[in-house]
Amino acid sequence: MRLLEERIRTEGKVLEGGVLKVDGFLNHQIDVTLLQELGKEFFRLYHNCTVNKILTIEASGIGIACITAQFFDCPVVFAKKSKSKNISDQVYASQVESFTHCVTNTILVSRDYLSEHDRVLIIDDFLANGAAIKGLLNLCYRAGATVVGCGICVEKAFQPGGERIRQTGVRVESLARVASMSPADGITFVP
């Protein structure tokens, strides 16, 4: 998606350690107009898949998922990274290692909000090594839900996550696929 690629090219910053900083418009300060366009594009890509639920992981994917859900007219469920008092013990759980934060989280979704009746579109801001997506897929499979695909804003195509997920047979649609990036050379995209 050229609009997203242009924003990444002009406002994104490549940090040491393989981090692409786009928090000025995508996942810390959020450009809602941009997210509206991303949501429209995800709807265009998956409109014929009978999506009845969108699943993401806290926190960066929530805004994108919510705006996308408006186009599908369905609820958003987000996997929580910690258990609170208001969550029962009736949950699906999965372990997820965070590339950005260098920690492993147990993500949780209440069994009340994910079931075998759901046709799920997974939405997330980034796909690098694929750990978050694999964790979300695991939650869906435990619930017996059907995963129609994954909508990713930014895929680091030079890292193995996208290929790993695609090899399992899951459809992955990434709006911007980064081919390479470095602080010295900038960012290039997969054509």
C-alpha positions as CSV (number, residue, x, y, z in Angstrom):
1,M,0.0,0.0,0.0
2,R,1.8,3.1,-1.3
3,L,0.2,5.4,1.3
4,L,1.6,3.4,4.2
5,E,5.0,2.9,2.5
6,E,5.3,6.6,1.9
7,R,4.6,7.4,5.6
8,I,7.2,4.8,6.7
9,R,9.7,6.2,4.2
10,T,9.3,9.8,5.3
11,E,8.5,9.5,9.0
12,G,9.8,6.0,10.0
13,K,13.2,5.7,11.8
14,V,15.5,2.7,11.7
15,L,17.1,2.1,15.0
16,E,20.0,-0.2,15.9
17,G,18.9,-3.8,16.7
18,G,16.5,-4.1,13.8
19,V,13.8,-1.8,15.2
20,L,11.6,0.2,12.8
21,K,10.1,3.1,14.7
22,V,6.8,4.2,13.4
23,D,5.2,5.2,16.6
24,G,4.6,8.8,15.5
25,F,1.7,7.7,13.3
26,L,0.9,4.0,13.8
27,N,1.2,2.7,17.3
28,H,1.9,5.3,20.0
29,Q,0.6,8.6,18.5
30,I,-2.0,7.3,16.0
31,D,-3.0,9.0,12.8
32,V,-6.7,7.9,12.7
33,T,-7.1,9.0,9.1
34,L,-4.3,6.7,8.1
35,L,-5.8,3.9,10.1
36,Q,-9.1,4.5,8.3
37,E,-7.4,3.8,5.0
38,L,-5.7,0.7,6.4
39,G,-9.0,-0.6,7.7
40,K,-10.6,0.0,4.2
41,E,-7.7,-2.0,2.6
42,F,-8.0,-4.9,5.0
43,F,-11.8,-4.9,4.3
44,R,-11.1,-4.9,0.5
45,L,-8.7,-7.9,1.0
46,Y,-11.0,-10.0,3.2
47,H,-14.5,-8.7,2.6
48,N,-15.7,-12.0,1.1
49,C,-14.4,-14.2,4.0
50,T,-17.4,-13.9,6.3
51,V,-15.4,-12.4,9.1
52,N,-17.4,-12.2,12.4
53,K,-14.5,-11.4,14.8
54,I,-11.2,-9.6,14.7
55,L,-8.5,-10.7,17.0
56,T,-5.4,-8.8,18.0
57,I,-2.9,-8.6,20.8
58,E,-2.5,-5.7,23.3
59,A,-1.6,-3.0,22.9
60,S,-0.4,-1.7,19.5
61,G,-2.9,-3.7,17.4
62,I,-6.0,-2.5,19.2
63,G,-6.5,0.8,17.4
64,I,-5.9,-0.7,14.0
65,A,-8.2,-3.7,14.8
66,C,-11.0,-1.4,16.0
67,I,-11.1,0.8,12.9
68,T,-10.9,-2.3,10.7
69,A,-13.8,-3.9,12.6
70,Q,-16.0,-0.9,11.7
71,F,-15.8,-2.0,8.1
72,F,-16.7,-5.6,8.9
73,D,-19.3,-4.6,11.5
74,C,-18.0,-7.1,14.0
75,P,-16.4,-7.1,17.5
76,V,-12.7,-6.9,18.3
77,V,-11.2,-9.3,20.8
78,F,-7.7,-8.5,22.1
79,A,-5.4,-11.0,23.8
80,K,-4.3,-9.6,27.1
81,K,-0.7,-9.9,28.3
82,S,-1.6,-10.3,31.9
83,K,-4.4,-11.8,34.0
84,S,-6.5,-9.4,36.0
85,K,-9.2,-9.9,38.7
86,N,-12.0,-9.5,36.2
87,I,-10.9,-12.4,34.0
88,S,-12.1,-15.8,35.0
89,D,-9.9,-18.9,34.9
90,Q,-11.8,-20.0,31.8
91,V,-9.3,-18.7,29.2
92,Y,-7.3,-19.8,26.2
93,A,-3.6,-19.1,26.8
94,S,-0.4,-19.1,24.7
95,Q,3.2,-18.0,25.2
96,V,4.5,-15.2,23.0
97,E,8.0,-13.9,22.8
98,S,8.1,-10.1,22.0
99,F,10.8,-9.1,19.5
100,T,10.5,-5.4,20.5
101,H,10.3,-5.8,24.3
102,C,12.6,-8.9,24.6
103,V,10.2,-10.6,27.0
104,T,7.9,-13.7,26.9
105,N,4.2,-13.0,27.8
106,T,1.4,-15.4,28.4
107,I,-1.4,-14.0,26.3
108,L,-5.0,-14.7,27.3
109,V,-8.5,-14.6,25.8
110,S,-11.6,-15.5,27.7
111,R,-13.4,-18.5,26.4
112,D,-16.6,-16.3,26.4
113,Y,-15.2,-14.3,23.4
114,L,-13.7,-16.9,21.1
115,S,-15.4,-20.1,20.0
116,E,-15.8,-22.7,17.2
117,H,-18.5,-20.4,15.7
118,D,-16.0,-17.6,14.9
119,R,-14.4,-16.8,11.6
120,V,-11.4,-14.7,12.7
121,L,-9.3,-12.1,11.0
122,I,-6.1,-11.5,13.0
123,I,-4.9,-7.9,12.8
124,D,-1.5,-6.6,14.0
125,D,0.8,-3.7,13.4
126,F,4.0,-5.7,12.8
127,L,5.1,-9.1,11.7
128,A,8.8,-9.8,12.3
129,N,9.6,-13.3,13.6
130,G,5.9,-14.3,13.8
131,A,5.7,-15.1,17.5
132,A,2.7,-12.9,18.2
133,I,0.8,-14.2,15.2
134,K,1.7,-17.8,16.1
135,G,0.4,-17.2,19.6
136,L,-2.9,-15.7,18.3
137,L,-3.3,-18.6,15.9
138,N,-2.8,-21.0,18.8
139,L,-5.6,-19.3,20.7
140,C,-7.9,-19.6,17.7
141,Y,-7.1,-23.3,17.2
142,R,-7.7,-24.1,20.9
143,A,-11.1,-22.4,20.6
144,G,-11.9,-24.3,17.4
145,A,-12.3,-21.0,15.5
146,T,-11.6,-20.7,11.8
147,V,-8.8,-18.2,10.9
148,V,-9.6,-16.6,7.6
149,G,-6.2,-14.8,7.5
150,C,-3.9,-12.2,9.0
151,G,-3.9,-8.5,8.2
152,I,-0.5,-7.0,8.9
153,C,0.4,-3.3,8.6
154,V,4.2,-3.7,8.4
155,E,5.9,-6.9,7.6
156,K,9.7,-7.1,7.9
157,A,10.0,-9.5,4.9
158,F,13.7,-10.0,5.6
159,Q,12.8,-11.7,8.9
160,P,11.3,-15.2,8.9
161,G,7.9,-14.6,10.5
162,G,5.9,-14.0,7.3
163,E,7.3,-17.0,5.6
164,R,6.8,-19.2,8.6
165,I,3.1,-18.3,8.9
166,R,2.4,-18.6,5.2
167,Q,4.0,-22.1,5.2
168,T,1.3,-23.2,7.6
169,G,-1.3,-22.4,5.0
170,V,-2.6,-19.2,6.7
171,R,-3.3,-16.3,4.4
172,V,-1.1,-13.3,5.3
173,E,-1.8,-9.9,3.7
174,S,0.8,-7.2,4.6
175,L,0.2,-3.6,3.6
176,A,3.8,-2.7,3.6
177,R,6.6,-5.3,3.2
178,V,10.0,-4.0,4.2
179,A,12.8,-5.7,2.1
180,S,15.7,-4.1,4.0
181,M,16.4,-1.4,6.4
182,S,19.4,0.1,8.2
183,P,20.2,3.4,9.9
184,A,22.7,4.2,7.1
185,D,20.8,3.1,4.0
186,G,17.2,3.7,5.0
187,I,14.3,1.5,4.1
188,T,13.4,-0.4,0.9
189,F,10.2,-2.2,0.2
190,V,9.3,-5.5,-1.6
191,P,7.9,-4.5,-5.0
